[in-house]
Amino acid sequence: MLKTSNDQRKLLPNFDQLFATTAQAPGGVARLRELILTLAVQGRLVAQDASDEPASELLKKIRVEKDRLIAEGKIKKDKPLAEIAKEEKPFELPVGWEWARVSDVAFSQAGFAFKSSGFNSLNAGLPLIRIRDVGFNSPETYFSGEYREEFLVASGDWLISMDGEFRVRKWEGSEALLNQRVSRLIFYFDNLPTSFIATALQFEIAKLQGTKAYTTVDHLSGSQISNALLPFPPLAEQSRIVARVEELMRLCDTLEEKGRLEHTQHQQLLQAMLDSLTQTQSAQELARHWQRLAHHFDLLIDRPEAVDALEQTILQLAVRGLLVEQDASEEPASELLKKIRAEKDRLITEGKIKKDKKTSLNDKSVKPFPLPNGWVWASFPELGEFGRGKSKHRPRNDPQLFDPPIYPLIQTGEVARAKRIINEVHSKYSDFGLAQSRLWPKGTLCITIAANIADAAILGFDACFPDSVVGFIPFSEKETTNYYLAFMETAKAEISAYAPATAQKNINLEILESIRIPIPPLAEQSRIVARVTELRALCQRLRDKLTQARRTQTQLAQAWVEQAAA
């Protein structure tokens, strides 16, 4: 329970309810943090005290100190700034507060452009604070050349990153050097609670984020920092605000950690439940484990990613023979393989396909899991036409390959994005392009072996593809392609593990050729595909429902935050 005084409840009604409601929503704690800072700089987080010395008196004292530093030559005299116009003030301040500019309370010191010839990663010299280091305190770059002491940064200094993401953060690392495009705030008055000013400045410069001028990267100028508007409370109230912000941020930390712990525990419990399903050896055992999951279904399958895990389990059950009943009267898969081999030999004899190596996986070697009666292990080459796509001509972007565009050309990206059926095409070959490639028929199973490893989808139209995609056309009924697609979705992680740990991932065709595929009788394949289709539709409806519930929860949390900040 969040402790709030009566005065604070007037400032922010239903504080407890706000935290309880918002923290549970996706991104809710981040919204709470933003709200806390908003209320802090607007003077609505703690109660005002009429006995506090007003901010106007504090600003006079700071002005005296600033003039002294200028007279002693410790800081440069700045140009007089224009009075703060009424239209500049974004909200009404509480009694005792004043509007000020950053230059009224602090000097924004720009970093130095140290020569890169002195950069090193050997810890030689001093750490160099670059833009990426602001807020992280552990620079990877060191500078070993000469430097002026004015660019030394000490722990406790406030820094501002001036390119990309504008961040105001306290430096908590060791002594370091201030590099270009990083600014440091040098405060004129020693007794200021500087974290309030830093918070107010972060709030202000965040408004400049995204206002690029002819560039793709955000840039913040020194004058923008100096001119930034600050809501300035009495000194005593600044201290109370800082204490309150720290208290509430600690609560946010606790809520985030609780959320992470809950998420981890939920994942572990769900995975244990789902693993118990896929590791069963009999229909009776499966029914018992499913009953246990069903008893806790609403608690475990309560978010879209949990539905994803459930759907993957359904596919695992399908290819292990645990999703539909077996029928002993059906022709076993071994007979199906014989018929496929006969059909393949006929096509080879007629010259319609190339001769292949006659291989079989049905030996005494270790199998991934036990198969039901009537099932066999087989490989893609045993089951149909299997081969890489073609794109022989170089360069691959030669205009004559594509002009005029006639024949669809798909790449690994279209396969990865397909969601089972490839219906998008972004490029087409000409007759010249087709001559150096091959047109695969609608219904071909496409499997990627480069960039996106082991993504699979079925062609929704006749199309060509390059050798980074492998095509498979089963010699059995074409409707069973969906069974092989379901298998590929269960095998993606295993196949991806064969890819080398390089930036450009790829595997060779031999790896796919060696993958063991559990093959049911043909009639059972059809039943499995029908059942998987049915259950996937149910999963999608549940996923949509949970996604909408999450969206509603997010909107409700946002409404609470907006109401509180209004």
Secondary structure, DSSP 4 states (H G I P E B T S, - for coil): -----HHHHHHSTTHHHHHHHHTTSTTHHHHHHHHHHHHHHTT-SS---TTSPPHHHHHHHHHHHHHHHHHTTSSPPPPPPPP--GGG--SPPPTT-EEEEHHHHEEEEE-B---GGGEESS--SEEEE-GGGTTT---S-EE-S---GGGEE-TT-EEEE-BSS-EEEE--SSSEEEBTTEEEEEES-TTS-HHHHHHHHHHHHGGGTT--SSSSS-B--HHHHHH-EEEE--HHHHHHHHHHHHHHHHHHHHHHHHHHHHHHHHHHHHHHHHHHHHT--SHHHHHHHHHHHHHTHHHHS-SHHHHHHHHHHHHHHHHTT-SS---TTSPPHHHHHHHHHHHHHHHHHTTSS---------SSSPPSSPPPTT-EEE-HHHHEEEEE----SSSTT-GGGTSS--EEE--HHHHHHSTTEE----EEE-HHHHHTS--BPTT-EEEE-BSSTT-EEEESS-BB--TTEEEEEESS-GGGHHHHHHHHHHHHHHHHTTS-SSSS-B--HHHHHH--EEE--HHHHHHHHHHHHHHHHHHHHHHHHHHHHHHHHHHHHHHHHHHHH-
